[in-house]
Amino acid sequence: MAFETPKISYNGAIKEIPLGKEANRIIVGGENSYPFYLFEGEMPHPPKIAMEIHDAPPEDWPQAALDPFADVVQDPVAWAQKCVDSYGAEMVALQLVSTDPNAQDTPPEQALEVTKKVAAAIEVPLIVWGSSNLEKDTQVLKVIAEECAGENLILGPVEEGSYKVLGAASLAFQHTIAASTPIDINLAKQLNILLGNLGVPDERILVDPTVASLGYGLEYCYSVMERDRMAALTQEDERLQFPIVCNLAKEVWKVKEAKIGEEEAPLLGDPLKRGVLLEAMTALLLLLAGGDILIMRHPDAIQLVRGFIKELTAN
């Protein structure tokens, strides 16, 4: 008697979300089974990787992460173009770190100028991510949404305290938003409900559950994402059936194990290999938990993860 693989019956599916300008649009989501369970369902749109850039030269990156971009970190436009032209980035994520009130506290107008230049220089979808300061992000992202109408940006993080302003701006000027909540499935669902009540269409919502690095709380993030997918696919919870975006690079490369040099910790080995593997392993686990978009940094880590995606989606 031949062995038959036990299969789960899924009643739900993740919504398909179009991103970017029409001429170079990509689609995320659409899966109707657990991540990479291709023996039970379909995954029509493999997960995408967005390469991150910063709006100002990084001051705290370890050398291993900085080296591939050392010639372009002074210019966000050149940086974005290198990600696309040299490393084949499917998406670019512009991190507006300089707007943080605890850092340079640059004004919204400066962030807008950088965003416009980057958006004009690339054809792939552009994610614009604030500094995670609620008040400042609301100001900055509102201005960007209004002045970049027609660019079809992905704006984040959009939180409970900013969803009315940024949700309305997204609706009026045709952008997608990343609904961000602090590692809690109930809060994520509630924010999605609020956005829906505001009138934001489902095809303009991504979910940012908040993620962590391997060794720094990733297991808890994984369990929340796993529960999200269980509710979406087997319990038909429509307010959780959205693609997930994972802003992981900044979490990985700030941890001690990614930043410490070989002289300080010789037993940890080559800092480059260590950082790359830490980012790649974190990314892979988030893929297995249900991530649809990964915001990553190092080209070598990205190459590894692309290989995983290709292998896991091969028929």
Secondary structure, 3 states (H helix, E strand, C coil): CCCCCCCCCCCCCCCCEEECCHHHCEEECCCCCCCCCCCCCCCCCCCEEEEEEECCCCCCCCHHHHHHHCCCCCCHHHHHHHHHHCCCCCEEEEECHHHCCCCCCCCHHHHHHHHHHHHHHCCCCEEEECCCCHHHHHHHHHHHHHHCCCCCCEEEEECCCCHHHHHHHHHHHCCEEEEECCCCHHHHHHHHHHHHHHCCCHHHEEEECCCCCCCCCHHHHHHHHHHHHHHHHHCCCHHHCCCEEEECHHHHCCCHHHHCCCCCCHHHCCHHHHHHHHHHHHHHHHHHHCCCEEEECCHHHHHHHHHHHHHHHCC
